[in-house]
Amino acid sequence: MSVVIREAVEEDVLAIQHFISRAGIPLDSVPLDRQKFLVAENEEKEFVATAAVQQVTDEETLLRSFIVDGGKVNGSFVLKMLETCLQYAWQKGATTVYVMVNQAGDMLEKLGFQPVSPDERSVALMKLPEVVSHLEEGRVLYKQTNSVDN
């Protein structure tokens, strides 16, 4: 099966909302108006994954709403989608990418992400209500720093 990962366009907003809703994520927790989404679609033009790549500062990006339809893609695709999101953020000038996920296991750490300690959280990042809420719910925030010029 062939899957294409691309930057979302305005016409994708409704389909993104449906995809996120089907995953059980409340739409009010996903502010579509201020984020760039990457979408992955199969040959039938169905979304199989989405990810919001939100610029926090010129150097910091937050990856969230990383949703994958496990019934339509395999585990190796999850890695490809995550790597594509990282490359996208690096190309846009980010030097640090934060990832906010509900279920990560140790997959993120195997990919070079590290849990973010309280003293590593930037002021700009902590101004985002969704980050504060995520942390208050006891979830972990991960980060990866780009040490190579891309």
DSSP file (Angstrom, degrees, kcal/mol; ACC not computed):
  #  RESIDUE AA STRUCTURE BP1 BP2  ACC     N-H-->O    O-->H-N    N-H-->O    O-->H-N    TCO  KAPPA ALPHA  PHI   PSI    X-CA   Y-CA   Z-CA
    1    1 A M              0   0    0      0, 0.0     2,-0.4     0, 0.0    41,-0.0   0.000 360.0 360.0 360.0 136.6    0.0    0.0    0.0
    2    2 A S        -     0   0    0      2,-0.0    41,-0.6     0, 0.0     2,-0.4  -0.789 360.0-172.5 -97.1 134.8    1.3    3.4   -0.9
    3    3 A V  E     -A   42   0A   0     -2,-0.4     2,-0.5    39,-0.2    39,-0.2  -0.994   8.3-156.1-128.7 134.6    1.0    6.3    1.5
    4    4 A V  E     -A   41   0A   0     37,-2.6    37,-2.5    -2,-0.4     2,-0.5  -0.935   3.6-157.4-111.0 130.3    1.7   10.0    0.8
    5    5 A I  E     +A   40   0A   0     -2,-0.5     2,-0.3    35,-0.2    35,-0.2  -0.927  28.9 153.0-106.1 128.7    2.7   12.4    3.6
    6    6 A R  E     -A   39   0A   0     33,-2.8    33,-3.0    -2,-0.5     2,-0.3  -0.947  49.3 -86.2-149.1 165.6    2.1   16.1    2.8
    7    7 A E  E     -A   38   0A   0     -2,-0.3    31,-0.2    31,-0.2     2,-0.0  -0.590  53.4-112.6 -73.5 136.5    1.3   19.4    4.3
    8    8 A A        -     0   0    0     29,-3.3     2,-0.3    -2,-0.3    29,-0.1  -0.339  28.4-151.4 -69.4 152.0   -2.4   19.9    4.8
    9    9 A V    >   -     0   0    0     27,-0.1     3,-2.5    -2,-0.0     4,-0.4  -0.747  34.8 -93.8-117.1 169.1   -4.3   22.5    2.7
   10   10 A E  G >  S+     0   0    0      1,-0.3     3,-1.5    -2,-0.3     4,-0.3   0.843 122.8  60.7 -52.2 -38.7   -7.4   24.5    3.6
   11   11 A E  G 3  S+     0   0    0      1,-0.3     4,-0.4     2,-0.1    -1,-0.3   0.650  97.2  61.9 -66.7 -13.7   -9.6   21.9    1.9
   12   12 A D  G <> S+     0   0    0     -3,-2.5     4,-2.8     1,-0.2    -1,-0.3   0.601  76.0  92.1 -85.6 -12.1   -8.4   19.3    4.3
   13   13 A V  H <> S+     0   0    0     -3,-1.5     4,-2.5    -4,-0.4    -1,-0.2   0.894  87.2  45.4 -56.1 -47.9   -9.7   20.9    7.4
   14   14 A L  H  > S+     0   0    0     -4,-0.3     4,-2.3    -3,-0.2    -1,-0.2   0.920 114.6  48.3 -62.7 -43.8  -13.0   19.2    7.5
   15   15 A A  H  > S+     0   0    0     -4,-0.4     4,-2.4     2,-0.2    -1,-0.2   0.874 110.9  51.5 -64.5 -36.9  -11.5   15.8    6.8
   16   16 A I  H  X S+     0   0    0     -4,-2.8     4,-2.8     2,-0.2     5,-0.2   0.928 109.1  50.7 -63.9 -44.3   -8.9   16.4    9.5
   17   17 A Q  H  X S+     0   0    0     -4,-2.5     4,-2.5    -5,-0.2    -2,-0.2   0.912 111.6  47.4 -60.0 -43.0  -11.7   17.2   12.0
   18   18 A H  H  X S+     0   0    0     -4,-2.3     4,-2.6     2,-0.2    -1,-0.2   0.918 112.2  49.8 -63.8 -43.4  -13.5   14.0   11.1
   19   19 A F  H  X S+     0   0    0     -4,-2.4     4,-1.1     1,-0.2    -2,-0.2   0.923 113.0  46.1 -62.0 -45.2  -10.3   12.0   11.4
   20   20 A I  H  <>S+     0   0    0     -4,-2.8     5,-1.9     1,-0.2     3,-0.3   0.905 112.2  51.3 -65.5 -41.5   -9.5   13.5   14.8
   21   21 A S  H ><5S+     0   0    0     -4,-2.5     3,-1.9     1,-0.2    -2,-0.2   0.907 105.9  54.5 -61.9 -42.8  -13.1   13.0   16.0
   22   22 A R  H 3<5S+     0   0    0     -4,-2.6    -1,-0.2     1,-0.3    -2,-0.2   0.791 103.2  57.7 -62.2 -26.4  -13.1    9.3   14.9
   23   23 A A  T 3<5S-     0   0    0     -4,-1.1    -1,-0.3    -3,-0.3    -2,-0.2   0.520 119.8-112.3 -81.0  -4.3  -10.0    8.9   17.1
   24   24 A G  T < 5S+     0   0    0     -3,-1.9    -3,-0.2     1,-0.3    -2,-0.1   0.642  70.5 139.8  85.1  14.5  -12.0   10.1   20.1
   25   25 A I      < -     0   0    0     -5,-1.9    -1,-0.3    40,-0.0     2,-0.2  -0.806  58.0-117.3 -92.8 127.3  -10.1   13.4   20.5
   26   26 A P    >   -     0   0    0      0, 0.0     3,-1.8     0, 0.0     4,-0.2  -0.442  16.6-139.3 -63.7 130.9  -12.3   16.4   21.4
   27   27 A L  G >  S+     0   0    0      1,-0.3     3,-1.9     2,-0.2     5,-0.2   0.800  99.0  66.2 -63.5 -28.5  -12.0   18.9   18.6
   28   28 A D  G 3  S+     0   0    0      1,-0.3    -1,-0.3     3,-0.1    -3,-0.0   0.650  95.5  58.7 -70.2 -10.5  -11.9   21.8   21.1
   29   29 A S  G <  S+     0   0    0     -3,-1.8    -1,-0.3     1,-0.2    -2,-0.2   0.423  98.6  65.6 -92.5   1.0   -8.5   20.5   22.2
   30   30 A V  S <  S-     0   0    0     -3,-1.9     2,-1.5    -4,-0.2    -1,-0.2  -0.813  71.2-160.5-125.4  89.8   -7.1   20.8   18.7
   31   31 A P    >   -     0   0    0      0, 0.0     3,-1.3     0, 0.0     4,-0.1  -0.529  11.2-178.9 -74.2  92.6   -6.9   24.5   17.6
   32   32 A L  G >   +     0   0    0     -2,-1.5     3,-1.1     1,-0.3     5,-0.1   0.739  68.4  72.7 -64.0 -24.6   -6.7   24.0   13.9
   33   33 A D  G 3  S+     0   0    0      1,-0.2    -1,-0.3    -3,-0.1    -3,-0.0   0.690 103.4  36.3 -70.7 -17.2   -6.5   27.7   13.1
   34   34 A R  G <  S+     0   0    0     -3,-1.3     2,-0.4     2,-0.0    21,-0.3   0.151 104.1  78.8-122.6  21.7   -2.9   28.1   14.4
   35   35 A Q    <   -     0   0    0     -3,-1.1     2,-0.6    19,-0.1    19,-0.2  -0.940  66.5-133.3-130.9 151.2   -1.2   24.9   13.4
   36   36 A K  E     - B   0  53A   0     17,-1.1    17,-3.7    -2,-0.4     2,-0.4  -0.901  29.8-153.8 -96.0 127.0    0.3   23.4   10.3
   37   37 A F  E     - B   0  52A   0     -2,-0.6   -29,-3.3    15,-0.2     2,-0.5  -0.821   9.2-154.4-102.0 141.7   -0.9   19.8    9.9
   38   38 A L  E     -AB   7  51A   0     13,-2.9    13,-1.8    -2,-0.4     2,-0.4  -0.939  19.9-167.1-103.2 137.7    0.9   17.1    8.1
   39   39 A V  E     -AB   6  50A   0    -33,-3.0   -33,-2.8    -2,-0.5     2,-0.5  -0.932  13.7-152.2-125.0 150.0   -1.5   14.4    6.8
   40   40 A A  E     -AB   5  49A   0      9,-2.5     8,-3.2    -2,-0.4     9,-1.3  -0.985  18.7-176.7-119.8 130.3   -0.8   11.0    5.4
   41   41 A E  E     -AB   4  47A   0    -37,-2.5   -37,-2.6    -2,-0.5     6,-0.2  -0.964  16.2-135.4-130.9 147.9   -3.3    9.5    2.9
   42   42 A N  E >   -A    3   0A   0      4,-2.3     3,-2.1    -2,-0.4   -39,-0.2  -0.152  45.4 -81.4 -87.6-173.7   -3.5    6.2    1.2
   43   43 A E  T 3  S+     0   0    0    -41,-0.6   -40,-0.1     1,-0.3    -1,-0.1   0.760 130.4  57.5 -62.7 -25.3   -4.2    5.4   -2.4
   44   44 A E  T 3  S-     0   0    0      2,-0.1    -1,-0.3     1,-0.0     3,-0.1   0.332 118.4-112.5 -86.4   7.9   -8.0    5.9   -1.8
   45   45 A K  S <  S+     0   0    0     -3,-2.1     2,-0.4     1,-0.3    -2,-0.1   0.740  71.2 143.0  65.8  25.1   -7.3    9.4   -0.5
   46   46 A E        -     0   0    0      1,-0.0    -4,-2.3     2,-0.0    -1,-0.3  -0.784  56.6-113.6 -92.8 138.5   -8.3    8.4    3.0
   47   47 A F  E     +B   41   0A   0     -2,-0.4    -6,-0.3    -6,-0.2     3,-0.1  -0.530  35.3 173.0 -69.5 134.4   -6.3    9.9    5.9
   48   48 A V  E     +     0   0A   0     -8,-3.2    21,-2.9     1,-0.4     2,-0.3   0.463  68.1   8.5-115.7 -11.0   -4.3    7.3    7.8
   49   49 A A  E     -BC  40  68A   0     -9,-1.3    -9,-2.5    19,-0.2    -1,-0.4  -0.970  56.8-169.7-164.4 152.4   -2.4    9.8   10.0
   50   50 A T  E     -BC  39  67A   0     17,-2.3    17,-2.3    -2,-0.3     2,-0.3  -0.970   3.4-177.9-139.5 157.1   -2.3   13.4   11.1
   51   51 A A  E     -B   38   0A   0    -13,-1.8   -13,-2.9    -2,-0.3     2,-0.5  -0.925  20.1-139.8-154.7 132.4    0.1   15.5   13.1
   52   52 A A  E     -BC  37  64A   0     12,-3.4    12,-2.4    -2,-0.3     2,-0.7  -0.824  11.8-163.6 -92.4 128.4    0.0   19.1   14.1
   53   53 A V  E     -BC  36  63A   0    -17,-3.7   -17,-1.1    -2,-0.5     2,-0.5  -0.880  15.6-173.4-114.4  96.5    3.3   20.9   13.8
   54   54 A Q  E     - C   0  62A   0      8,-2.9     8,-3.4    -2,-0.7     2,-0.4  -0.809  20.8-134.7-102.1 121.6    2.9   24.0   15.9
   55   55 A Q  E     + C   0  61A   0     -2,-0.5     6,-0.3   -21,-0.3     3,-0.1  -0.610  24.6 175.5 -73.8 126.2    5.5   26.7   16.0
   56   56 A V  S    S-     0   0    0      4,-2.7     2,-0.2    -2,-0.4     5,-0.2   0.850  70.1 -17.0 -95.1 -50.1    6.1   27.9   19.6
   57   57 A T  S    S-     0   0    0      3,-1.7    -1,-0.4    68,-0.0     0, 0.0  -0.777  85.1 -82.4-138.4-176.7    9.0   30.2   19.0
   58   58 A D  S    S+     0   0    0     -2,-0.2     3,-0.0     1,-0.2    -3,-0.0   0.822 132.9  30.8 -60.8 -29.1   11.4   30.7   16.1
   59   59 A E  S    S+     0   0    0     35,-0.2    36,-3.0    36,-0.1    37,-2.3   0.581 112.2  70.0-105.8 -13.1   13.5   27.8   17.5
   60   60 A E  E     - d   0  96A   0     34,-0.2    -4,-2.7    35,-0.2    -3,-1.7  -0.899  52.3-178.9-117.6 137.1   10.8   25.7   19.2
   61   61 A T  E     -Cd  55  97A   0     35,-2.1    37,-3.2    -2,-0.4     2,-0.5  -0.975  15.5-146.6-130.2 144.4    8.1   23.5   17.6
   62   62 A L  E     -Cd  54  98A   0     -8,-3.4    -8,-2.9    -2,-0.4     2,-0.6  -0.956   7.1-156.6-113.6 123.9    5.4   21.4   19.3
   63   63 A L  E     +Cd  53  99A   0     35,-3.4    37,-2.6    -2,-0.5     2,-0.3  -0.882  32.4 145.6 -98.3 122.8    4.3   18.2   17.7
   64   64 A R  E     +C   52   0A   0    -12,-2.4   -12,-3.4    -2,-0.6     3,-0.2  -0.894  41.2  49.1-148.5 176.8    0.8   17.2   18.8
   65   65 A S  E     +     0   0A   0     35,-0.4     2,-1.2    -2,-0.3    -1,-0.1   0.881  64.3 170.7  52.1  40.0   -2.4   15.5   17.6
   66   66 A F  E     +     0   0A   0     34,-0.4     2,-0.4   -15,-0.2   -15,-0.2  -0.716   9.0 170.1 -82.1  99.5   -0.2   12.8   16.3
   67   67 A I  E     -C   50   0A   0    -17,-2.3   -17,-2.3    -2,-1.2     2,-0.4  -0.954  14.8-175.1-122.7 130.6   -2.9   10.3   15.4
   68   68 A V  E     -C   49   0A   0     -2,-0.4     2,-1.2   -19,-0.2   -19,-0.2  -0.984  26.4-133.8-127.1 134.4   -2.5    7.1   13.4
   69   69 A D    >>  -     0   0    0    -21,-2.9     3,-2.2    -2,-0.4     4,-1.1  -0.745  20.6-167.0 -84.7  96.0   -5.1    4.7   12.2
   70   70 A G  T 34 S+     0   0    0     -2,-1.2    -1,-0.2     1,-0.3     5,-0.1   0.678  81.8  63.9 -61.1 -19.2   -3.5    1.5   13.2
   71   71 A G  T 34 S+     0   0    0      1,-0.2    -1,-0.3    -3,-0.1     3,-0.1   0.631 109.2  38.6 -78.4 -13.2   -6.0   -0.5   11.1
   72   72 A K  T <4 S+     0   0    0     -3,-2.2     2,-0.3   -24,-0.2    -2,-0.2   0.580 120.3  32.6-113.4 -14.0   -4.7    1.0    7.9
   73   73 A V  S  < S-     0   0    0     -4,-1.1     2,-0.1   -25,-0.1    -1,-0.1  -0.912  73.3-121.4-138.9 165.7   -0.9    1.3    8.5
   74   74 A N    >>  -     0   0    0     -2,-0.3     4,-1.1    -3,-0.1     3,-0.8  -0.449  36.8 -92.8-103.5 178.5    1.8   -0.7   10.3
   75   75 A G  H 3> S+     0   0    0      1,-0.3     4,-1.3     2,-0.2     3,-0.3   0.828 120.9  59.1 -60.7 -35.5    4.3    0.1   13.0
   76   76 A S  H 3> S+     0   0    0      1,-0.2     4,-1.9     2,-0.2    -1,-0.3   0.819 100.0  58.4 -67.0 -27.6    7.0    1.1   10.6
   77   77 A F  H <> S+     0   0    0     -3,-0.8     4,-3.0     2,-0.2    -1,-0.2   0.884  98.4  59.1 -66.8 -37.1    4.8    3.7    9.1
   78   78 A V  H  X S+     0   0    0     -4,-1.1     4,-2.4    -3,-0.3    -1,-0.2   0.920 107.1  47.4 -56.5 -44.0    4.4    5.4   12.6
   79   79 A L  H  X S+     0   0    0     -4,-1.3     4,-2.7     2,-0.2    -1,-0.2   0.913 111.3  50.6 -63.5 -42.9    8.2    5.8   12.6
   80   80 A K  H  X S+     0   0    0     -4,-1.9     4,-2.3     1,-0.2    -2,-0.2   0.914 111.0  48.6 -61.8 -42.9    8.2    7.2    9.0
   81   81 A M  H  X S+     0   0    0     -4,-3.0     4,-2.2     2,-0.2    -1,-0.2   0.921 112.7  47.6 -64.2 -44.0    5.5    9.7   10.0
   82   82 A L  H  X S+     0   0    0     -4,-2.4     4,-2.2    -5,-0.2    -2,-0.2   0.916 112.0  49.5 -64.1 -43.3    7.3   10.8   13.1
   83   83 A E  H  X S+     0   0    0     -4,-2.7     4,-2.5     1,-0.2    -1,-0.2   0.882 110.1  51.8 -63.0 -38.0   10.6   11.2   11.2
   84   84 A T  H  X S+     0   0    0     -4,-2.3     4,-2.4     2,-0.2    -1,-0.2   0.904 108.5  50.9 -65.0 -41.2    8.8   13.2    8.5
   85   85 A C  H  X S+     0   0    0     -4,-2.2     4,-2.3     2,-0.2    -2,-0.2   0.910 110.8  49.2 -61.7 -42.4    7.4   15.5   11.1
   86   86 A L  H  X S+     0   0    0     -4,-2.2     4,-2.8     2,-0.2     5,-0.2   0.947 111.4  48.0 -61.9 -49.1   10.8   16.0   12.6
   87   87 A Q  H  X S+     0   0    0     -4,-2.5     4,-2.7     1,-0.2    -1,-0.2   0.890 110.3  53.1 -60.0 -39.6   12.4   16.8    9.2
   88   88 A Y  H  X S+     0   0    0     -4,-2.4     4,-1.4     2,-0.2    -1,-0.2   0.931 110.7  46.5 -60.1 -46.8    9.5   19.2    8.5
   89   89 A A  H  <>S+     0   0    0     -4,-2.3     5,-2.3     2,-0.2    -2,-0.2   0.914 112.4  49.9 -63.5 -43.4   10.2   21.1   11.8
   90   90 A W  H ><5S+     0   0    0     -4,-2.8     3,-1.8     1,-0.2    -2,-0.2   0.925 109.4  51.8 -61.2 -43.8   13.9   21.2   11.2
   91   91 A Q  H 3<5S+     0   0    0     -4,-2.7    -1,-0.2     1,-0.3    -2,-0.2   0.797 105.1  56.3 -64.0 -27.8   13.4   22.6    7.7
   92   92 A K  T 3<5S-     0   0    0     -4,-1.4    -1,-0.3    -3,-0.2    -2,-0.2   0.432 128.7 -96.8 -84.1   0.9   11.1   25.3    9.1
   93   93 A G  T < 5S+     0   0    0     -3,-1.8    -3,-0.2     1,-0.3    -2,-0.1   0.447  71.9 148.3 103.8   0.8   14.0   26.4   11.4
   94   94 A A      < -     0   0    0     -5,-2.3    -1,-0.3    -6,-0.2   -34,-0.2  -0.396  25.7-177.0 -68.3 144.7   13.3   24.6   14.7
   95   95 A T  S    S+     0   0    0    -36,-3.0    51,-3.0     1,-0.3     2,-0.4   0.528  76.7  39.3-111.1 -17.4   16.2   23.6   16.8
   96   96 A T  E     -dE  60 145A   0    -37,-2.3   -35,-2.1    49,-0.2     2,-0.5  -0.998  66.3-166.2-134.0 131.7   14.0   21.9   19.4
   97   97 A V  E     -dE  61 144A   0     47,-2.8    47,-2.1    -2,-0.4     2,-0.3  -0.975   6.5-160.6-118.4 124.6   10.9   19.8   18.8
   98   98 A Y  E     -dE  62 143A   0    -37,-3.2   -35,-3.4    -2,-0.5     2,-0.5  -0.780   5.8-153.1 -98.7 146.7    8.6   18.9   21.7
   99   99 A V  E     -dE  63 142A   0     43,-2.4    43,-2.2    -2,-0.3     2,-0.6  -0.986   6.9-167.2-126.0 126.6    6.2   16.0   21.4
  100  100 A M  E     + E   0 141A   0    -37,-2.6   -34,-0.4    -2,-0.5   -35,-0.4  -0.939  25.4 157.3-112.8 108.9    3.0   15.9   23.4
  101  101 A V        -     0   0    0     39,-0.7    39,-0.3    -2,-0.6     3,-0.2  -0.925  42.9-145.5-133.3 156.2    1.5   12.4   23.2
  102  102 A N  S    S+     0   0    0     -2,-0.3     2,-0.4     1,-0.3    -1,-0.1   0.837  95.0  23.4 -86.1 -37.2   -0.9   10.3   25.3
  103  103 A Q        +     0   0    0      1,-0.1    -1,-0.3    36,-0.1    36,-0.0  -0.954  65.8 140.3-134.7 113.7    0.7    7.0   24.7
  104  104 A A    >   -     0   0    0     -2,-0.4     3,-1.4    -3,-0.2     4,-0.5   0.652  25.9-172.2-123.3 -27.5    4.4    6.8   23.7
  105  105 A G  T 3   -     0   0    0      1,-0.2     4,-0.2     2,-0.1     3,-0.2  -0.374  68.3 -48.4  58.6-145.6    5.9    3.9   25.5
  106  106 A D  T 3> S+     0   0    0      1,-0.1     4,-2.0     2,-0.1    -1,-0.2   0.322 114.0 101.7-102.6   8.4    9.7    3.9   25.0
  107  107 A M  H <> S+     0   0    0     -3,-1.4     4,-1.1     1,-0.2     6,-0.2   0.911  81.0  50.5 -57.3 -44.6    9.4    4.4   21.2
  108  108 A L  H >4>S+     0   0    0     -4,-0.5     5,-2.5     1,-0.2     3,-0.5   0.902 108.9  50.9 -63.3 -40.4   10.2    8.1   21.4
  109  109 A E  H >45S+     0   0    0      1,-0.2     3,-1.4    -4,-0.2    -1,-0.2   0.865 105.8  55.8 -66.3 -34.3   13.2    7.5   23.6
  110  110 A K  H 3<5S+     0   0    0     -4,-2.0    -1,-0.2     1,-0.3    -2,-0.2   0.770 105.7  53.7 -65.9 -24.1   14.5    5.0   21.0
  111  111 A L  T <<5S-     0   0    0     -4,-1.1    -1,-0.3    -3,-0.5    -2,-0.2   0.319 130.9 -92.7 -92.9   7.3   14.2    7.8   18.4
  112  112 A G  T < 5S+     0   0    0     -3,-1.4    33,-0.3     1,-0.3     2,-0.2   0.496  81.5 135.6  97.9   3.5   16.3   10.2   20.4
  113  113 A F      < -     0   0    0     -5,-2.5    -1,-0.3    -6,-0.2    31,-0.2  -0.581  35.4-160.4 -82.7 149.5   13.6   12.0   22.4
  114  114 A Q  E     -F  143   0A   0     29,-2.6    29,-2.1    -2,-0.2     2,-0.0  -0.968  27.1-101.5-127.8 144.7   14.1   12.7   26.0
  115  115 A P  E     -F  142   0A   0      0, 0.0     2,-0.6     0, 0.0    27,-0.3  -0.385  41.0-121.4 -60.4 143.9   11.5   13.5   28.7
  116  116 A V        -     0   0    0     25,-3.1    25,-0.3     2,-0.0     5,-0.1  -0.794  21.4-144.1 -93.6 121.6   11.5   17.2   29.5
  117  117 A S    >   -     0   0    0     -2,-0.6     3,-2.1     1,-0.1     4,-0.5  -0.447  29.1-104.8 -78.6 158.5   12.3   18.1   33.1
  118  118 A P  G >  S+     0   0    0      0, 0.0     3,-1.0     0, 0.0    -1,-0.1   0.838 120.5  54.8 -54.2 -35.7   10.5   21.0   34.7
  119  119 A D  G 3  S+     0   0    0      1,-0.2    -3,-0.0     3,-0.0    -2,-0.0   0.591 103.1  57.6 -76.9  -7.7   13.6   23.2   34.5
  120  120 A E  G <  S+     0   0    0     -3,-2.1     2,-0.5     2,-0.1    -1,-0.2   0.485  79.5 107.6 -96.1  -4.7   13.9   22.6   30.7
  121  121 A R    <   -     0   0    0     -3,-1.0     2,-0.0    -4,-0.5     0, 0.0  -0.620  68.0-132.7 -80.0 123.3   10.4   23.9   29.9
  122  122 A S     >  -     0   0    0     -2,-0.5     4,-2.1     1,-0.1     5,-0.1  -0.314  14.9-119.2 -73.2 158.0   10.6   27.3   28.1
  123  123 A V  H  > S+     0   0    0      1,-0.2     4,-0.6     2,-0.2    -1,-0.1   0.918 115.3  52.0 -60.6 -44.9    8.4   30.2   29.1
  124  124 A A  H >4 S+     0   0    0      1,-0.2     3,-0.8     2,-0.2     4,-0.3   0.894 109.3  49.7 -61.3 -40.9    6.8   30.2   25.7
  125  125 A L  H >4 S+     0   0    0      1,-0.2     3,-1.5     2,-0.2     6,-0.2   0.908 108.3  52.5 -64.2 -42.4    6.0   26.5   25.9
  126  126 A M  H 3< S+     0   0    0     -4,-2.1    -1,-0.2     1,-0.3    -2,-0.2   0.522  96.7  68.5 -76.5  -4.2    4.4   26.9   29.3
  127  127 A K  T << S+     0   0    0     -3,-0.8    -1,-0.3    -4,-0.6    -2,-0.2   0.579  78.6  94.8 -84.1 -11.0    2.2   29.7   28.0
  128  128 A L    X>  -     0   0    0     -3,-1.5     4,-2.0    -4,-0.3     3,-0.9  -0.725  69.2-151.3 -84.1 117.1    0.3   27.2   25.9
  129  129 A P  H 3> S+     0   0    0      0, 0.0     4,-2.8     0, 0.0     5,-0.2   0.836  94.4  58.2 -58.0 -33.5   -2.8   26.0   27.8
  130  130 A E  H 3> S+     0   0    0      2,-0.2     4,-1.9     1,-0.2     5,-0.1   0.841 106.7  48.0 -67.7 -31.0   -2.7   22.6   26.1
  131  131 A V  H <> S+     0   0    0     -3,-0.9     4,-2.4    -6,-0.2     5,-0.2   0.928 112.4  48.3 -71.8 -45.8    0.8   21.9   27.3
  132  132 A V  H  X S+     0   0    0     -4,-2.0     4,-2.5     1,-0.2    -2,-0.2   0.932 113.9  47.2 -59.2 -46.5   -0.1   23.0   30.9
  133  133 A S  H  X S+     0   0    0     -4,-2.8     4,-1.6     2,-0.2    -1,-0.2   0.911 110.0  53.4 -61.3 -43.8   -3.2   20.8   30.8
  134  134 A H  H  <>S+     0   0    0     -4,-1.9     5,-1.8     1,-0.2    -1,-0.2   0.920 113.2  42.9 -56.9 -46.8   -1.2   17.8   29.4
  135  135 A L  H ><5S+     0   0    0     -4,-2.4     3,-1.8     1,-0.2    -1,-0.2   0.872 109.2  56.9 -71.0 -37.5    1.4   18.1   32.2
  136  136 A E  H 3<5S+     0   0    0     -4,-2.5    -1,-0.2     1,-0.3    -2,-0.2   0.799 100.7  59.5 -63.4 -27.7   -1.3   18.6   34.9
  137  137 A E  T 3<5S-     0   0    0     -4,-1.6    -1,-0.3    -5,-0.2    -2,-0.2   0.388 123.3-107.3 -81.2   4.3   -2.9   15.3   33.7
  138  138 A G  T < 5S+     0   0    0     -3,-1.8    -3,-0.2     1,-0.3    -2,-0.1   0.623  72.5 141.8  83.0  13.4    0.4   13.6   34.6
  139  139 A R      < -     0   0    0     -5,-1.8     2,-0.3     1,-0.1    -1,-0.3  -0.467  49.5-113.7 -86.9 162.3    1.5   13.0   31.0
  140  140 A V        -     0   0    0    -39,-0.3   -39,-0.7    -2,-0.1     2,-0.5  -0.723  15.4-149.3 -99.6 144.0    5.1   13.3   29.8
  141  141 A L  E     -E  100   0A   0     -2,-0.3   -25,-3.1   -25,-0.3     2,-0.3  -0.941  18.2-162.1-108.0 131.8    6.4   15.9   27.4
  142  142 A Y  E     -EF  99 115A   0    -43,-2.2   -43,-2.4    -2,-0.5     2,-0.3  -0.741   5.8-169.2-111.0 160.0    9.4   14.8   25.2
  143  143 A K  E     -EF  98 114A   0    -29,-2.1   -29,-2.6    -2,-0.3     2,-0.4  -0.992  11.8-164.7-146.0 156.0   11.9   16.8   23.3
  144  144 A Q  E     -E   97   0A   0    -47,-2.1   -47,-2.8    -2,-0.3     2,-0.4  -0.994  14.2-148.3-137.3 135.7   14.6   16.3   20.7
  145  145 A T  E     -E   96   0A   0     -2,-0.4     2,-0.9   -33,-0.3   -49,-0.2  -0.874  17.6-127.5-105.8 135.7   17.2   18.9   19.9
  146  146 A N        +     0   0    0    -51,-3.0     4,-0.1    -2,-0.4    -2,-0.0  -0.711  31.2 171.7 -84.0 107.4   18.6   19.2   16.4
  147  147 A S        +     0   0    0     -2,-0.9     2,-0.4     2,-0.1    -1,-0.2   0.438  59.4  71.4 -95.2  -0.2   22.4   19.0   16.7
  148  148 A V  S    S-     0   0    0     -3,-0.0     2,-0.4     2,-0.0    -2,-0.0  -0.939  87.1-115.5-118.7 137.7   23.0   18.7   13.0
  149  149 A D              0   0    0     -2,-0.4    -2,-0.1     1,-0.2   -59,-0.0  -0.578 360.0 360.0 -68.6 123.9   22.6   21.5   10.5
  150  150 A N              0   0    0     -2,-0.4    -1,-0.2   -60,-0.2   -59,-0.0   0.379 360.0 360.0-106.8 360.0   19.8   20.5    8.1
